[in-house]
């Protein structure tokens, strides 16, 4: 079948690599893709926000399956656009409809969903510009640190952890009065801070049945030792040692099953990924957030561990018989290290020529923010390339990925040398 993959990051590179291993894949198109996705399929110069152009391409190229990588098209209703169009409604879309995508698109909606279905999460309250004074008073009695979350999509930058009430008040005013994160912070969720170890759990569901994919641990901070500014993710590890069978059973019983059942009770159809950001708080799983797509760079660690045909699993989602499909997972460890541009996560360098990719020995290379200029691969994003090594042990995976990351070069290149060290 002909397949359209929407997106342009490292996650989509990993998807493209995995999808083309399936015998069921005839042609893979990636819109818009990057310098690396073109290795696996044909890049198409269509913006992921242009639903009309995407629809026309699907019809013209007899696309049989659409996989949506990033969150914005889902939150903006690309699945609904297909269902409402006579010539597109028979084409399956992997990714939830607009109502289900609110789990990521609105922090307030997701918190209410968790509270309604008794899913363990941090205590919280939401405030708008009209209730700012109530929010400021609420902060006076709040324990420290204080977590402030922009309700809407803010490119991974909408969560602030404030160490003092004064700082929290300044930031709350900035978010609500000055629109620090634009429309995304027109509502702000004030949340209890939970101290523990974070974990990313990924579920693929057809709305009734589900498969729990390999878990991963993401490293958000730019600096080694988890210091400095938050980023989109500097690396990831899968599996995660503390997420043993007993802990994952707790996750399934108290989080995954109530989430799937909650969607059904609320009458929300859901076909696609549910990314559950968890905190291991005193041995119990608490949900920090939902995302409605796979994580990045976690996808680059998770997919290499999946031995099954990913396209078969997607067809199980599309046809509602995911329970009949087999999920086989490798016992090996995957370590992913993200190479980023100089200046990231602030203003970063672009257009720098990348060399040395061909020197990588023991790892997979997934392009994230790359382009081609005059036949050369160049940097185009803050996060440039993900290097993933799949090995028998965590130590070997980390060592191989780090060594191979060092074999790639461009002006301003930076990567963390300590990804996975906390788990060794």
C-alpha positions as CSV (number, residue, x, y, z in Angstrom):
1,X,0.0,0.0,0.0
2,X,1.0,3.6,-0.4
3,X,1.5,5.4,2.9
4,X,1.7,9.1,3.9
5,X,3.7,10.1,7.0
6,X,3.2,13.6,8.2
7,X,6.1,15.4,10.0
8,X,9.7,16.4,9.7
9,X,11.6,15.5,12.8
10,X,13.6,12.7,14.3
11,X,10.4,10.9,15.3
12,X,9.4,10.8,11.6
13,X,12.8,9.6,10.5
14,X,12.5,6.7,12.9
15,X,9.0,5.9,11.7
16,X,10.1,6.0,8.1
17,X,13.0,3.7,8.8
18,X,10.7,1.2,10.6
19,X,7.7,1.4,8.2
20,X,9.8,0.6,5.1
21,X,10.9,-2.6,6.7
22,X,7.3,-3.9,6.1
23,X,6.5,-5.9,3.0
24,X,3.1,-4.2,3.0
25,X,4.7,-0.8,2.3
26,X,4.8,-0.2,-1.5
27,X,5.6,3.6,-1.5
28,X,6.2,5.9,1.5
29,X,5.7,9.6,1.2
30,X,6.8,12.0,3.9
31,X,5.3,15.5,4.2
32,X,7.4,17.6,4.4
33,X,10.2,15.3,5.7
34,X,13.9,16.2,6.1
35,X,17.3,15.3,4.6
36,X,17.2,11.9,6.2
37,X,13.6,10.8,5.6
38,X,14.3,10.9,1.8
39,X,16.5,7.8,2.2
40,X,13.4,5.7,3.0
41,X,10.7,7.3,0.9
42,X,9.9,10.4,-1.1
43,X,9.7,13.8,0.6
44,X,6.7,15.9,-0.4
45,X,6.8,19.7,0.0
46,X,3.5,20.1,1.8
47,X,3.1,21.9,5.1
48,X,1.6,19.6,7.8
49,X,-0.9,22.4,8.6
50,X,-2.3,22.5,5.0
51,X,-5.1,19.9,5.3
52,X,-6.5,20.7,1.8
53,X,-3.2,20.1,0.1
54,X,-2.6,16.9,2.1
55,X,-6.1,15.7,1.2
56,X,-5.5,16.3,-2.5
57,X,-2.2,14.5,-2.4
58,X,-3.8,11.5,-0.7
59,X,-6.5,11.2,-3.4
60,X,-4.0,11.8,-6.3
61,X,-1.5,9.2,-5.0
62,X,-4.0,6.5,-3.8
63,X,-2.7,6.7,-0.2
64,X,-4.1,3.8,1.9
65,X,-2.9,4.9,5.3
66,X,-2.0,8.3,6.9
67,X,0.3,8.4,10.0
68,X,0.4,11.7,11.8
69,X,3.7,12.3,13.6
70,X,3.4,15.7,15.4
71,X,0.7,16.9,17.7
72,X,-0.4,20.2,16.0
73,X,-2.2,18.6,13.0
74,X,-4.1,16.3,15.4
75,X,-5.0,19.1,17.8
76,X,-6.2,21.2,14.8
77,X,-8.4,18.3,13.6
78,X,-6.7,16.6,10.6
79,X,-8.4,13.3,11.4
80,X,-11.8,15.1,11.5
81,X,-11.0,16.7,8.2
82,X,-10.6,13.3,6.6
83,X,-13.8,11.9,8.2
84,X,-15.8,14.9,7.0
85,X,-14.6,14.6,3.4
86,X,-16.4,12.1,1.1
87,X,-13.2,11.3,-0.9
88,X,-11.0,10.9,2.2
89,X,-13.2,9.3,4.9
90,X,-12.3,5.7,3.9
91,X,-8.6,6.4,4.4
92,X,-7.5,5.4,7.9
93,X,-5.6,8.0,10.0
94,X,-3.3,7.0,12.8
95,X,-3.9,9.7,15.4
96,X,-6.9,10.8,17.4
97,X,-9.7,13.1,16.3
98,X,-9.8,16.6,17.7
99,X,-11.8,15.8,20.8
100,X,-9.3,13.0,21.8
101,X,-6.3,15.3,20.9
102,X,-7.5,17.7,23.7
103,X,-5.7,15.3,26.1
104,X,-2.5,17.1,24.8
105,X,-4.0,20.2,23.4
106,X,-5.5,21.3,26.8
107,X,-3.8,20.7,30.1
108,X,-7.0,21.8,31.9
109,X,-9.0,19.3,29.9
110,X,-6.6,16.4,30.6
111,X,-6.5,17.2,34.4
112,X,-10.3,17.2,34.5
113,X,-10.3,13.9,32.6
114,X,-7.9,12.3,35.1
115,X,-9.8,13.6,38.1
116,X,-13.1,12.3,36.6
117,X,-11.7,8.8,35.9
118,X,-9.7,8.6,39.2
119,X,-6.3,8.4,37.4
120,X,-3.5,9.3,39.8
121,X,-2.1,12.8,39.1
122,X,-0.7,15.8,41.0
123,X,-3.3,18.1,42.6
124,X,-4.0,21.2,40.5
125,X,-6.3,24.2,39.8
126,X,-6.7,26.2,36.7
127,X,-6.9,30.0,36.3
128,X,-7.6,32.6,33.5
129,X,-6.9,36.3,33.2
130,X,-10.4,36.9,34.7
131,X,-9.5,34.8,37.8
132,X,-5.9,36.0,38.1
133,X,-6.4,37.5,41.6
134,X,-7.7,34.1,42.8
135,X,-4.7,32.5,41.3
136,X,-2.3,34.9,43.1
137,X,-4.1,34.2,46.4
138,X,-3.9,30.5,45.8
139,X,-0.1,30.7,45.3
140,X,0.2,32.1,48.8
141,X,-0.8,28.8,50.4
142,X,0.9,26.6,47.9
143,X,3.8,24.3,48.8
144,X,7.1,24.8,47.0
145,X,8.3,24.3,44.3
146,X,5.3,25.4,42.3
147,X,4.5,24.1,38.8
148,X,2.9,26.4,36.2
149,X,1.6,24.9,33.0
150,X,0.3,26.7,29.9
151,X,-3.0,25.1,29.0
152,X,-2.3,24.9,25.3
153,X,0.5,23.8,23.0
154,X,3.7,25.8,23.6
155,X,6.3,23.8,21.8
156,X,7.5,22.0,24.9
157,X,8.3,25.3,26.6
158,X,5.0,25.9,28.5
159,X,6.0,24.3,31.8
160,X,7.7,26.3,34.5
161,X,8.9,25.1,37.9
162,X,9.1,28.1,40.4
163,X,11.2,27.9,43.5
164,X,9.5,30.8,45.3
165,X,6.0,32.2,45.6
166,X,7.3,35.5,44.4
167,X,8.7,33.9,41.2
168,X,5.5,32.0,40.7
169,X,3.4,35.2,40.9
170,X,5.6,37.0,38.4
171,X,5.4,34.1,36.0
172,X,1.6,33.7,36.4
173,X,1.1,37.4,35.6
174,X,3.4,37.1,32.6
175,X,1.5,34.1,31.3
176,X,-2.0,35.4,31.8
177,X,-1.6,39.2,31.4
178,X,1.4,39.4,29.0
179,X,0.6,36.2,27.0
180,X,4.1,34.8,27.6
181,X,3.2,31.7,25.6
182,X,0.6,33.4,23.4
183,X,-2.9,31.9,23.3
184,X,-1.5,28.7,24.9
185,X,-1.3,30.5,28.3
186,X,-4.7,32.1,28.2
187,X,-5.4,29.4,30.9
188,X,-2.8,28.3,33.3
189,X,-2.8,25.1,35.4
190,X,-1.1,25.5,38.9
191,X,0.1,22.1,39.9
192,X,1.6,20.3,42.9
193,X,5.3,19.4,42.4
194,X,6.0,15.7,42.6
195,X,9.6,14.7,43.2
196,X,10.7,11.4,41.7
197,X,11.9,9.7,38.5
198,X,10.2,10.5,35.2
199,X,9.2,7.8,32.8
200,X,7.6,7.8,29.3
201,X,5.0,5.1,28.6
202,X,3.6,4.6,25.1
203,X,0.3,2.9,24.3
204,X,-1.1,2.2,20.8
205,X,-4.9,1.7,20.8
206,X,-7.7,1.1,18.3
207,X,-10.1,2.7,20.9
208,X,-11.0,-0.7,22.5
209,X,-7.8,-2.8,22.5
210,X,-4.3,-1.6,23.3
211,X,-0.6,-2.6,23.1
212,X,1.9,-1.2,25.6
213,X,5.0,-0.4,23.7
214,X,8.5,-0.3,25.3
215,X,8.9,2.5,27.9
216,X,11.7,5.1,27.8
217,X,13.3,7.8,29.9
218,X,13.8,11.2,28.3
219,X,16.5,13.8,29.3
220,X,15.1,17.3,28.9
221,X,17.8,19.6,30.3
222,X,20.4,21.1,28.0
223,X,23.3,20.6,30.4
224,X,25.0,17.5,31.7
225,X,23.9,16.5,35.2
226,X,20.4,17.6,34.2
227,X,21.2,21.3,34.5
228,X,20.3,24.4,32.4
229,X,17.3,25.1,30.3
230,X,14.6,22.7,29.2
231,X,14.7,21.4,25.6
232,X,12.6,19.2,23.4
233,X,14.8,16.3,24.6
234,X,18.6,15.7,24.6
235,X,18.4,11.9,24.6
236,X,16.6,8.8,25.8
237,X,17.0,5.3,27.1
238,X,14.8,2.2,26.7
239,X,14.1,0.0,28.7
240,X,14.3,1.8,32.1
241,X,15.5,-0.3,35.0
242,X,13.1,0.8,37.7
243,X,10.1,0.1,35.4
244,X,10.0,-3.6,36.3
245,X,7.1,-5.9,35.8
246,X,5.5,-5.0,39.2
247,X,5.7,-1.2,38.5
248,X,4.4,-1.6,34.9
249,X,1.5,-3.7,36.2
250,X,0.6,-0.7,38.5
251,X,0.8,1.6,35.5
252,X,-1.5,-0.7,33.5
253,X,-4.0,-1.1,36.3
254,X,-4.2,2.5,37.6
255,X,-3.4,4.5,34.5
256,X,-3.7,2.7,31.1
257,X,-6.9,0.8,31.6
258,X,-8.7,3.7,33.3
259,X,-7.5,6.0,30.4
260,X,-8.9,3.7,27.7
261,X,-12.1,3.1,29.6
262,X,-12.4,6.8,30.4
263,X,-12.3,7.7,26.7
264,X,-15.0,5.1,26.0
265,X,-17.2,6.4,28.9
266,X,-16.8,9.9,27.6
267,X,-17.7,8.9,24.1
268,X,-14.4,10.0,22.7
269,X,-13.2,7.8,19.7
270,X,-9.5,7.2,19.8
271,X,-7.2,5.6,17.2
272,X,-3.5,6.2,17.7
273,X,-0.8,6.7,20.3
274,X,-1.2,7.8,23.9
275,X,2.1,9.0,25.4
276,X,1.8,9.0,29.2
277,X,4.4,11.1,30.9
278,X,4.7,9.5,34.4
279,X,6.4,10.2,37.7
280,X,7.5,7.3,39.9
281,X,6.5,9.0,43.1
282,X,7.4,6.9,46.1
283,X,6.9,3.7,44.0
284,X,3.6,4.7,42.6
285,X,2.9,6.0,39.1
286,X,1.4,9.5,38.8
287,X,0.5,11.1,35.4
288,X,2.3,14.3,34.7
289,X,0.8,14.7,31.2
290,X,-0.7,13.0,28.2
291,X,0.5,13.5,24.7
292,X,-1.4,12.2,21.7
293,X,1.6,11.1,19.6
294,X,4.9,9.4,20.1
295,X,7.7,11.3,21.9
296,X,10.8,12.7,20.4
297,X,13.6,11.5,21.1
298,X,11.9,8.5,22.7
299,X,10.6,7.2,19.4
300,X,14.2,6.8,18.3
301,X,14.9,4.5,21.3
302,X,11.5,2.7,21.3
303,X,11.1,1.7,17.6
304,X,14.5,-0.1,17.3
305,X,13.4,-2.4,20.1
306,X,10.1,-3.4,18.4
307,X,10.7,-6.6,16.4
308,X,7.2,-6.8,15.0
309,X,5.9,-5.3,11.7
310,X,4.9,-1.8,12.7
311,X,2.6,-1.5,9.7
312,X,0.7,-4.6,10.8
313,X,0.1,-2.9,14.2
314,X,-1.1,0.3,12.4
315,X,-3.5,-1.8,10.3
316,X,-4.8,-3.4,13.6
317,X,-5.6,0.2,14.8
318,X,-7.3,1.1,11.6
319,X,-9.4,-2.0,11.4
320,X,-10.2,-2.3,15.1
321,X,-8.5,-5.7,15.6
322,X,-5.3,-4.6,17.3
323,X,-5.8,-7.5,19.8
324,X,-5.1,-9.9,17.0
325,X,-1.7,-8.4,16.2
326,X,1.5,-9.5,17.8
327,X,3.9,-7.1,19.5
328,X,7.4,-8.5,19.9
329,X,10.0,-6.5,21.8
330,X,13.8,-6.9,22.0
331,X,15.4,-7.4,25.4
332,X,18.3,-5.2,24.2
333,X,18.9,-1.6,25.4
334,X,18.6,1.4,23.1
335,X,20.4,4.6,23.9
336,X,19.7,7.8,21.9
337,X,21.9,10.9,21.9
338,X,20.6,14.1,20.3
339,X,23.1,16.4,18.5
340,X,21.9,20.0,18.7
341,X,22.8,23.3,17.1
342,X,24.9,26.0,18.8
343,X,22.7,28.3,20.9
344,X,19.9,25.8,21.3
345,X,17.3,25.9,23.0
346,X,17.6,29.7,22.4
347,X,18.4,31.3,19.1
348,X,20.5,28.7,17.3
349,X,22.8,28.4,14.2
350,X,21.4,27.2,10.9
351,X,22.8,26.2,7.6
352,X,26.0,24.5,8.9
353,X,27.3,21.7,6.8
354,X,27.2,18.3,8.5
355,X,30.0,15.8,7.9
356,X,30.9,12.4,9.2
357,X,27.6,10.6,9.1
358,X,29.1,7.9,7.0
359,X,31.7,7.3,9.8
360,X,29.0,6.1,12.3
361,X,29.8,2.4,13.1
362,X,27.5,0.9,15.7
363,X,24.4,3.1,15.6
364,X,21.4,4.2,13.6
365,X,21.3,7.8,12.5
366,X,17.9,9.6,12.5
367,X,17.8,13.1,11.0
368,X,15.8,15.6,13.0
369,X,16.4,19.2,11.9
370,X,18.3,18.8,8.6
371,X,18.1,20.1,5.0
372,X,20.0,19.8,1.8
373,X,21.8,22.7,0.1
374,X,23.9,22.3,-3.0
375,X,24.0,18.5,-2.5
376,X,25.3,18.8,1.1
377,X,23.4,18.0,4.3
378,X,23.0,21.1,6.5
379,X,21.5,22.0,9.9
380,X,18.0,23.4,9.8
381,X,16.7,23.0,13.4
382,X,17.7,23.2,17.0
383,X,17.8,19.4,17.4
384,X,19.7,18.2,14.4
385,X,20.4,14.4,14.5
386,X,19.6,11.5,16.8
387,X,22.1,8.7,17.2
388,X,20.7,5.5,18.5
389,X,22.7,2.4,19.5
390,X,21.0,-1.0,20.3
391,X,23.2,-3.2,22.4
392,X,23.0,-6.1,24.9
393,X,23.7,-3.8,27.9
394,X,22.9,-0.2,28.9
395,X,26.7,0.5,29.3
396,X,27.5,-0.8,25.7
397,X,24.5,1.1,24.2
398,X,25.5,4.4,25.9
399,X,29.2,3.9,25.0
400,X,28.5,3.1,21.3
401,X,26.0,6.0,20.9
402,X,28.3,8.5,22.5
403,X,31.3,7.4,20.4
404,X,29.2,7.5,17.2
405,X,27.7,11.0,18.1
406,X,31.3,12.2,18.3
407,X,32.0,11.0,14.7
408,X,29.5,13.5,13.3
409,X,30.5,17.1,13.0
410,X,29.2,20.6,12.1
411,X,30.0,24.1,13.4
412,X,28.4,24.6,16.8
413,X,27.6,20.9,17.4
414,X,26.8,20.0,21.0
415,X,25.5,16.8,22.7
416,X,25.4,15.5,26.2
417,X,28.0,13.0,27.2
418,X,26.0,11.7,30.2
419,X,22.7,10.3,28.8
420,X,21.8,7.2,30.7
421,X,24.5,7.7,33.4
422,X,21.9,8.0,36.1
423,X,20.6,4.5,35.2
424,X,24.0,2.8,35.1
